[in-house]
Amino acid sequence: MGGYINYLNAQNINCKSIANHLDKEKFEVFTMKLSDFNNELIKDVNIFNCLKPYQISIPLAMIWGLQKCDIAYLPKHLDTPNWVLKFAKFLRKPVFTTIEINMCDRSKKNLTDNFGGQTQLKSHFDLIPNIYGISQFIIDESKCGVHLRNKVLPLGVESNEYIPKVKDKLTNIIFIGRVIKQKGVNEIIDLGIKFPNLKFHIVGEGDLLNFLQVRAIENIKFYGKLNTLELSEVLQSMDVLFLPSRSEGFPKVILEAAASGVPSIVYSDYGASEWIDNEKNGFVVNDFNEVIDVVNKLMIKNDLLTSCSKEVVSLANEFSWKNKIMVWEEEINNILNA
């Protein structure tokens, strides 16, 4: 598992969950952690403690892992140098990865931009024989010369870490994520101004934080970065999650909110209709005016909020890691037996 289980980042958190949930009677698991952070361990999982300087210890950990393993999951694309993938090929160790954001839509920030161009992107992924999208939308929209398997390898949520609570009145709207321009967080401020009688909550850090704090009015509260326990406690008091980003994969926070009985308002740009049934377990909108319409409707129709709050817990249960890990185990065995 090419992630650091004690560092808060989407790919690292996923690696931690996968390592934790894989059946230890079938799989021996190896992963990494960083010495600067909490000394987290996982029962029956072998962990390489990366010490500073990381530019030396992380490559050593990857060499250690590739020598020990029969198959490697390497989701941190920018942190995985091409020589590691070539070394895996030399050792005849199969590698697989997941794509979690749009690869090449030029209208939005994408994975091609992160690599610095399509040539660099393709040279990296040409070294990985097994590439999966975390949603069908990502698979269908990947048109950058990188071949994805036509099978979704879904991410999950640790649903047992959250307590579902039925919502019956719209009072608190929350945003969770990086406070950066690409996430569209300005729209939270605009919504706060539009609805002064509601309370808005922004969880996360980023380079827009100070700017938004200056612009915000009294009904907007900022929390900074929260750990899982702190987030679970905050979500107990929330009624709706609003994600104004137009470019995502499958935002984990949707599932974390769902496990707390909190339905989400999201934009349609990244295939959210795959998992959200509009006005049944959440709300999929096309523009900011539709966001305003949904908020107005929820303020008037408490029963709509209540029904969505009840139904969205089923979404979290569907995507619980204890269920989704079976898909991963099956595909790992398919790769090994190919």
Buried (B, 14 or more C-beta within 10 A) or exposed (E): BBBBBBBEEBBBBBBBBBBBBBEBEEBEBBBBBBEEEEEEEBEEBBBBEBBEEBEEBBBEBBBBBBEEBEBBBBBBBEBBEEEBBEBBBEEEBBBBBBBBBBBBBEEBBBBBBEBEEBEEBBEBBEBBBBBBBBBEBBBEBBEBEBEBBEEBBBBBBBBEEBEBBEBEEBBBBBBBBBBBEBBBBBBBBBBBBBBEEBBBBBBBBBEBBEBBEEBBEEBBBBBEEBEEEEBBEBBEBBBBBBBBBBBBBBBBBBBBBBBBBBBBBBBBBBBBEBBBBBBBBBBBBEEBEBBBEBBEBBBEEEEBBBBBBBBBBEBBBBBBBEBBBEBBBEBBEEBEEE
